């Protein structure tokens, strides 16, 4: 049983380069918690924003604890149960599991509530297990819980070759929707064609410059019932203009507007430019078209255990995400975790970016 663990943490939240490895004691699990030896960590764009110091929930958590000297990002992991609390019954020591954490997954060992972990299918690798929960629940919560996706509708999925986008397309296919998958480069088209080879309801669009995006959508000739949107800027505006009556735009990030920011003080120049160019949505303009714009983030769900547990089950069973392993696009070793984040931030990745941890 380990008595210490290593964590990637930042004391300044001043960019990816501010991450450092910190050694600390492993806290004992409570009766309803499990101690897990981490074997893989799934990376999310939220982690980039945490490192840059612009993720509100992380900033509040750091500010709320005066004794905390640094902050550990990370939302999802997989590994082996080392110890289960006395009240735990779903998993036991030795089980291979995957799960979700409200931050703090960038560690070699984590302590989390048993209700936030699931047994890893025998045929899945640890990397695949770490690639499921955050992206799957984000896609499910946006499309189904908030967007009320229905069979026969058409969805517009931004950043479709990424982790959330790939999960969203799987959900759309499972529920009987048609979809337009938007990617940032021609190189990502083949990935989607290979991931979804037998889906006639799928079309793929390589997006151009922001100012051209609205025209690209008009040329396709579709009106969309749903849009899962994470780019921001004029990409959001173009998607909004393409909604059908009763259409719903689900916005959960602005990676294009803010994600490419430099580390350190220079990041504020990028953020300022993104803030000044953000789309201004007139509520009065939504009324005659009968359309809706909904913003959300997954951290909100971690404070509502029953809802999150139910959505996790629905995502796995009704959304089809438990039927086959998620797509892992790149794996990095533990020591190269900052490089893995840079790769994710670059926009060149497909599928999920995962960090593996030696046992």
C-alpha positions, 0 to 999 in steps of 0.5 A, a space after each residue: 500500500 503506497 504511503 506517498 503519491 506524486 502529483 502534477 500541481 501548479 502554485 501559480 496557475 500561470 500556464 502549463 509550464 507552471 506545473 511541477 511534480 509534488 510528493 505528498 502523503 496519501 490520504 486514507 479513504 473514508 467508508 464510502 471512498 476508494 483508494 486507486 493506484 492510477 494507471 492512466 489519466 485522460 486530458 481535457 481542455 478544461 485542464 488547460 484552462 485550469 493551468 492558465 488560471 481562468 477556470 472559475 471552479 478551480 480558482 474558487 477551490 484554491 482561494 477557499 483553502 488558505 493552507 493549499 499551496 498549489 492546485 492539481 488539475 485532472 478530471 478522469 483516470 483509470 487504475 486498480 483499486 488498492 483499498 475500499 472503504 468499509 461501506 463500499 460494495 460495488 468494487 473491491 481491492 484488485 478491481 480494474 476501474 475507471 472514474 471521475 474526480 472533481 479535479 485532482 486526477 493528475 496523481 499516481 494515486 487518487 481517493 474518490 467516492 465509490 459512486 464515481 467509479 465503474 469497473 473497467 471492461 476486461 477488453 479495455 486498456 487502462 488508456 481507453 478507460 481513462 478516455 471515457 467519463 468526462 468526454 462522454 458525460 459532457 456530450 450526453 449532458 449537452 445533447 440529451 439532458 439539456 438538448 433533448 436530442 430526438 431520433 431523426 433530428 440533425 446535429 452540428 458537432 464542432 471539434 468532432 474529431 476530439 474527445 467530446 466530439 467523437 463521443 457526441 457522434 457516437 451518441 448521435 448515431 446510437 440515438 438515430 440522429 443525422 450529424 454534420 461533423 466539423 473538423 479543423 483540418 483535412 487530416 482529421 477527415 480520415 479519422 472520422 471516416 474510419 471511426 464511423 464507416 457505416 453511418 450514411 447520416 454523417 457528413 464531414 465539414 472542414 471549417 475555414 476561417 471564422 468569417 467564412 464559416 457561416 457561408 460554409 454552413 449555408 452552402 451545405 443547405 441544412 438547418 440544425 436541430 442541435 449544435 454542440 458548440 465549443 469553439 466560440 467566436 464567429 463559429 458560434 455565430 455561424 452555428 446559431 444562424 444555421 439552427 432550425 426553428 426550435 433548435 438548441 445550441 449547447 455551448 460548453 467552451 470557447 477553445 478557438 477564442 481562448 485555448 491557444 493563449 500563451 502562458 504567463 502574462 502574454 495570455 491576457 493579450 489573447 484573452 482580451 482579444 477573444 473577449 472583445 470578439 466574443 459573439 453578442 447574443 440578442 435575446 430578442 433575436 431568439 424569439 422570432 426564430 424560436 431557438 435556444 442557447 444553453 451554456 453548461 460545464 461538467 463540474 456543475 454535475 459533480 455537486 449533484 451525485 445522483 444526477 451524475 451517476 444516472 447520466 453516467 449509466 444512461 451515457 453507457 447504456 442508451 448512448 452506446 458509449 459502453 459498446 466499444 472502447 473510446 478512441 485514444 489518439 495519443 499516449 504520453 508517459 507520466 513524466 511528459 504530462 505537460 507535453 501531452 497538454 501542449 499537444 491537446 492545446 495545439 488542436 492537432 490531436 484526434 480522439 483522446 489524449 491520455 497520460 500513462 502511469 507506470 504501476 
